[in-house]
Amino acid sequence: KVVNILDIATQEGNNALHNAARYGHKLLVREIIKERPSLTFKINHKGETPVHVATRFGRRDIIEFLIKEMKDYKGIHIGKMRDKFGNTPSHGIARNANFKVMAALAANDTESLRRINNMGESPLSIAISMRLTNFAARIIDFNPETLDDIGHNGQTPLHVAIKRNDFEVMSVNQNWSKSKMKEEDSPSLCIMLLFNKDSIVAYIKDNNKKIPLYLAAEKGSIGMVDESQHNLLDLAAMNGNVDAVKYSLNLVEMEDLMNSPDVDGNTALHLAATNYHSDVVTVLSESQGS
């Protein structure tokens, strides 16, 4: 019986396309999928497709080529393929911080950025854990909903960013200039950024019942956090974030900061009123009267 060389696999279960992808032989990859396109979706003993192998070895040109050539082949999307650890190609691309490859994949399937592996990791949480701040920011640009994904221990990427002290990730899509970021007061900066964006993601609890805001407060001062001397309560009030105001008022440390003025002499109540946040004004007024 004559055996086609394309049907031969190594002890690891790698076929010809796995090996061509691993070593970056683009012309060979092209010829193989021309002859046997189905090999693109064959898995080795680790459950890896050739695309997974290419991402693991950082073969950008191979990944881009396979994504383009095999787009929606027989209804199977490359971005949805998982290895035995639950990793999609996006997880591998995140570990290699290859933005152009991620862009090529996300252009056809932004949901690929939201898939969680068996370890509870999304591509975004991997990027944050590896301190790949710029890459993490680009993932959020592609799909802001990645911030809502819940992974290991019930934590969102925001929980991970706070634990890693990665405050730039939390300032993505905010209009805060780097001149406002005080290196010596990073935990407080973290809170400032959280309250600058009225998002429910700041209130998602992990398995330990801790919201990102609680973790931020745990990590440091809640006093003066920006150049205008706005504290945690001020920021919540000026942004009309009534839930954050209520949370802040429950902090013991806030008793001394309730009526603390900023550089312009405004307290949290003044800031809420000036910005027409009537619900916040009501909460603050009732608190002062109690």
N, C-alpha and C positions, 0 to 999 in steps of 0.2 A: 504494500500500500504506500502510495506516495503521500508524504506529509508536507503540507504547505508551511513554509518557514514562518509565516505570520501566525500560525497556530501554536508554535513552540513557546513555552513559558519557562522562566527560570525557577529555581527552588523557592524564590520569594513570591512566585506567581506573576511576575512581570512579563508582559508580552512585548512584542517588538516596539509597539507604540509607547509603552511605559519607558523603555530604555532610550528610545530616540528623544522623548520629551525630557528625560532626566539629563541627558548630555547636551541638550540644546541643538540637536541636528534638525533644523527647520525644513530643509529640503527633503530629508528622509521622512519627516512627519507628514509633509504634504503628499508624498507618494503613497505612504501607507494608508492614509485616510481616503485617498482617491481609490485605492484598491479595496480597502476594508474599513469603511467609516464606522461600523459598529464597534470596532476596537476602542473607540474613544470612550465608551461607557463600560468597558470590561474592568473588573476590579482585581487587584492583587490580594495577597493573603492579609494585608493590612486594611483591606476594603478601600484602597485608593484607586481612583481612575487615573489615567495619564495626566489629566489636568491637576489633580491633587499632587502628583509627583512633581510636575513642572513648578507648582507654587512652592513646594517644599525646597526646591533647589534654586528658586528665584529666576526661572527661565521666562522672563517677561515676553520676549518675542513669540515663544511657543504658546503661552497662555493667550495672548492677544489673537494669534492666528486661529487657535482652536475655538475660541469664543466666537469669532467672526464666521468661520467656516461651518461650525456645527450648530449654529443658532437654531434652536427649536427643531433639531433633527428628530423626526418621528415623535414629536410631542415631548421629548425629553430635554429639559433645560440643564445645561452644564452647571449653572449656579446653584442648583438644588441638590446636586449629587453629594452624598455624605460618605466619609470613611467610617471605620468601625468605632471611632471615637466621637462620631457625630459632627466632625468638621466638614464644612463646605469649602470650596475654593476660596471664598471670601475670608475665612479664618486664616488660611495659609498666606493669602495676600497681605492681610493685616500684620502678620508676624514679620513679613519682609518689608513692610512699609512702602509698598510700591504703588504710588498714587495713580500712575497712568494705567496700570493694569486694573486697579480697582475702578477707575473711571470707565474703562471699557466694559467691565462686568455690570456695574451699576447702571450704565446707560440702557441696558436691556432689562434689568431686573433690580430695582432699588430695594425690593423686599429681601434680596440676598444678604443685605447688610443687617437684617434683623434676626437672622436665624441663630439659635442657641445650640451649642454643642453639648456633649454629655457631661462636661465639667461646669455647665451653666455659664459658658462664656459666649458673648457675641463678638463680632469683629471690633466693635467700639470698645468694649471692656478690655479686650486683649491689647488694643492700642494704648489705652489709658494705663493699664498695668505695666506695660513696657516703657511708659513715659514717652510715647511717640505723640507728643502733643499736637504738632501740626497735622499729622496724619489723622488723628482723632477728630480734629476740627473739620477736616475735609469730609470725613464720614458723616458728621452731623450736617454739613452743608448739603450733602447728597440726600439724606433722609433724616430730618429732625426727629422723626418718631423713634429713632434708635435710642433716644434718651429715656424713653418710657419702658424699654425692655427690661424684664425682670429675670435675673440669672441666679448664680450661686447664692445660697443663703437668703434668697428673696431680695437681693440688692440690685439696684439700678446702676447704670454707669456713673450717676452722680454720687452715689455712695462710694463707689470705687475711687472716683476722682478726689473726693474729700479725704479719704484714707491715705491717698498717695500725695496729698498736698499739691495736686495739679490744678491750680486755680485758673490757668489760661484756658483749659478745656471748658470750665464753667463760665467763662466770659465770652464764649463763642456766640456770635450774632448779637452781642451787646455792644453798645457804642462807648465802651469805657476805654480811654486812652491809656497807654502804658505809663504815662506820667502820673496817673491817679493810683497806680498800684504800688503799695508800700511793702517792700520786701520784708521789713522787720515786723509787719503786722499781718502776715499772710492768713492766719485763721480768721481774723476779722474781715479781711478782704473777701474771703470765701463767702461769708454771710452777706456782705454787700452785694456780691454778684448774684447770689440766690434771690435776694429780694428785689433786685433790679428787673427781674423777669418774673412776671406773675404766672407761674406754671405749676400744675398739679404735681409735676415730677418731684418738686421739693417736699411733698407731703406723703410720698409713698413709703410705707414702713417696710423694713426688712424683717427677717424671721425673728430678730431680737426686739421687734416693735420700735425700732429707732428710725426716725425720718432723717434725711440728710441735714436738715437744719439743726437737729439735736446733735448730730455728730460734729457739725461745724462749731456749735457752742461748746462742745466737750473739748475741742482742740485748742481753745484759747480765748482771748479777750473778746468781749462784746461791746467794748467802749467805743472810742473814736476810731472810725474805720475809713474815713476819706478826708481829703484836704479841707472840706467844709465842716469837719467835726460832726458829721452825722453818725449817730450810733444805730444799732440794729433796729430799734423802734422807729427812729426817724425815717430810715429807708423804707420800712414797711408802710409807714403812714403816707409818705409822699408818693408812693407808687399805688396806693389804694388797695394794698394787699391785706384785707381784713383778717384773713386766717392767720397771717404772719403776725399781725398786731396782737391778736388774742394769744398766740403762742408766746410772743415776747413778754407780754404782761404777766405771764405765769412764772417767768424767771426771777429768782430771788435777786439777782444782780441788777435787775431793771428798776428796782425801787429808787436807787440813787440817780438813775438816768432819766426818769420819767419827765422831769421838768428841766433837764439840762439843755441849754440853748446851743444852737450851732453858731458859726462865725457871724451870722447876720442877726443873731438874737432870737431865732425861731425855735420853738419847741416842737415836739411831734404833733401836738394839737394844731399849732399854727400851720405846719406844713400840710397837714391833711385838709384843713380848711382852705388854704391858698390854692390847693390843687383840686378843690371841689369834690372831695371824697367824703360825702355826707355820712355814709355808713361807718367809716373809720372815726369820724368826728364823734358820732354817737357812742361808739365803744370806748373811746378815750375819755369822753366827758363822764360817762357812767362810772368808769374806773376811778377817776379822780374824786367823784362824789361819794364813793363807797368807803 
